[in-house]
Amino acid sequence: MMDKIAILDFGSQFAHLLANRIRRLGVYSEILDPSVNSEILSEYKGIILSGGPASVNDPNSPKISEKIFELGIPILGICYGHQIIMHALGGEVKKGLACEYGLTDFYVRESCGVLSKLNVGHYKVYASHFDSVVKIPKGFKVIGSTQDDPFSATANEEKNIYTLQFHPEVTHSNGGMKILDAFVDITGAKREWSIEKFIEMEISAIEKKVGKKKVFLLISGGVDSSVTYVLLARALGHERIHAMYVDTGFMRKNETEEIQAFLAEAGVENLHTFDAKERYFKALKGVIDPEEKRRIIGDLFLEIQREVSAKLGLNPKEWLLGQGTIYPDTIESGGTKNADKIKTHHNRVPEIETLIKEGKIIEPIKELYKDEVRMVGRTLGLPDKMVDRHPFPGPGLAVRCLCLEKPDTIDLDLDAGEYKATILPLKSVGVQGDERSYRHPVALEGDANWNKLRHQAPTITNVYKEINRVIYTLALKNGESIETLSVTPSTLSKDRVALLQEVDKLVMDKIYKIDGNKQVWQCPTVLLPLSVNCKGGESIVLRPVSSKEAMTANFTELPWDELNSLAREILEIEGITAVFYDITNKPPGTIEWE
């Protein structure tokens, strides 16, 4: 029997990211419900309690059996897991004076236990919490702290129990992998997992699930669906897969032709391209709410799939529906028991969930993150230009084209230090404390200095709960400063999408040209129905981010001269009145605005 580490999932956006990181250290892991019997947990080499959106002081929050502390198995608590251990063993948890979202300065006070591979000193780590521990239980000691949280890391070395208020599994936590590596050492688990073994096991699982049936695969040309196709083809052969690409009208400029060439190079043989532009614009006419947009887009994908299946004479009893779903799609859609829904992905609309329960869906890479998918793609022989493509959301530009009927304003006295701050009269999606937030962005004007902005943005979102996103004003068509903001009532129209396609093409061409070190993992270009210092226009937000797995991201600090040049080019396009630069990390802002 292989050694495994159990991960108890309290609804964290990062629970499966933890599993990803443990796998990257060569160890198998399994995600379990916190209510799992302690006898079952006794079979594992170690236990990790994940984060989650709840408060331990809420009587309805997820609980654990205190018997797990009697198993003699090493335990690591993270975020909510940290708090529930402290609470269960006699400590105290209260609402913090200041929330911590995003990068936080963490000080290692003692190099021991899970911090044994870190030197005493300062590290930047990712935090996402509103409650804090104010008293630790007997037998524990503080081994690390932050400015706002003196009990940020604790240890009971005698019982091998360790807790952290921040997320070591997040890419941007300095030393995070060393912390998890130290915990794996403490557990003594054998390191037996690899990408090659995953491919071998997944091909076997596909053969078993599909049996004598065939697969109708919804394919987009992105790395996820392309890797899914190759895995299915390895298991079943090309002749048992029918792939369909749907042109929704929300693709990038000239992207349909590029995707068709990509898929041919990947070996896709039975490809059906369906032009659904008119149907999508009709279905989304007048729709404002971002969740409703996503639901309509996902439902229409399935409607078209059924129509094409019937036209091709495909017997539904002989076919499964294939999707290139990866884990962030599931967790952000609220796909686990205790998780909060951040946004519904098109491959997680209610009808898809029903088909999953009926066993009619196959998703070979649904447990993986983007970095793992890329590793699988390379191992399977896909070319780098396909594996390294920037991710692009299934709903496409439809969720980068914000819609609004009237201003959505708040009255807030906001202190942004030396910067002038203007709160935008609209909202965007974010994630704070593992919960969905739908709150206002704030635009800053002032010194174009990355050191200052890197500090100012999280300061604002940590202090003002009404704000989940900070953007910097790059350029204005009219005036030197923001004097007036007016909403241009807008829905999804062909003209607006065409305008966004034009700007997006300009932005992507520039990004590929200036990003020689490939810092930018993804670059949404967002169209806002806001006119600055005039009436009837729109604004653009540039959102280049650096990430590996999409669950967390840092905004990318590109050269100011290149950004200013790009902003001036964008302002030359008719209808654009302002260009902003999103300087929000994830959390608290999601990568996409909707």
Secondary structure, DSSP 8 states (H G I E B T S, - for coil): ---EEEEE-SS-TTHHHHHHHHHHTT-EEEEE-TT--HHHHTTSSEEEE---SS-TTSTTS----GGGGGS---EEEETHHHHHHHHHTT-EEEEEEEEEEEEEEEEE----GGGTTS-SEEEEEEEEEEEEEEE--TT-EEEEEESS-TTSEEEETTTTEEEESSBTTSTTSTTHHHHHHHHHHHHT------HHHHHHHHHHHHHHHHTT-EEEEE--SSHHHHHHHHHHHHHH-GGGEEEEEEE-S-S-TTHHHHHHHHHHHTT--SEEEEE-HHHHHHHTTT---HHHHHHHHHHHHHHHHHHHHHHTT--GGGEEEE----HHHHHHTT-STT-------GGGSHHHHHHHHTT-EE-TTTT--HHHHHHHHHHTT--HHHHT-----TTGGGGSB--BSS----------TTSEEEE-SS-EEEEETTEEEEEEEEEEES---HHHHHHHHHHHHHH-TTEEEEEEEEEESSSSS---EEE--B---HHHHHHHHHHHHHHHHHHHHH-TT---SB--EEEE-EEESSSS-EEEEE--EE-SSSSSBEE----HHHHHHHHHHHHTSTTEEEEEEE---BTTB-SS--
